[in-house]
Amino acid sequence: MTDPAERFIQYLTTLAERDRGALATLRHSLAFAPGAYPRAFPYVERFAGAAAHERDARRLALYAVAALFARHPKQQAQSFASAFGQLFRKRGSASIENRFVALLEADAENIFDYLRQAISLLAVDDMGLNYATLLKDLSVWMNPNRNPDPLRQRWARDFYRAAQDEEASPDPDAATDHANAA
């Protein structure tokens, strides 16, 4: 049996291939808070589970990811933070890094707003990400009973590792060679 997050992303991928109207509806839900656009209910609610209340973090994360995926349905293996770090490395723009740091400071109530902007930037450069991982991460981040700090730290590591220019990477062997030469 596949992971529920993977199953949801597979469903969204199928919608992207076969039902452009559904994707347009989900894309339109970007203008609303996650879970607040009634026309998106038929596409997402079946994955939320019968026990999920309207402010359930996983339910909100499903709606957020469905809308973000509809905006830019490019699925790849890399995490969101890695993709955004690669965008920063590619563009060399301090505003990308500033947006990422602001996103890291976001709370459960406004993380979706920052992600909406970030996904739009990734879409311009046609850079994909792993939406199943994003769904799992948002399920934690949007939960007021969970501490998102370990997640923020992982995202920061992913971003800065991907942002680091490989040519400028410190070479541990070069440091040893320099020390031996002295």
HELIX and SHEET records of a PDB file:
HELIX    1   1 PRO A    4  ARG A   18  1                                  15    
HELIX    2   2 ARG A   20  HIS A   28  1                                   9    
HELIX    3   3 SER A   29  ALA A   31  5                                   3    
HELIX    4   4 PRO A   38  ALA A   40  5                                   3    
HELIX    5   5 PHE A   41  ALA A   48  1                                   8    
HELIX    6   6 ALA A   57  ARG A   71  1                                  15    
HELIX    7   7 PHE A   80  ARG A   91  1                                  12    
HELIX    8   8 ALA A   94  LEU A  104  1                                  11    
HELIX    9   9 ILE A  111  VAL A  124  1                                  14    
HELIX   10  10 TYR A  131  TRP A  141  1                                  11    
HELIX   11  11 ASP A  149  ALA A  163  1                                  15    
HELIX   12  12 GLU A  166  ALA A  168  5                                   3    
HELIX   13  13 PRO A  172  ALA A  181  1                                  10    
END                                                                             
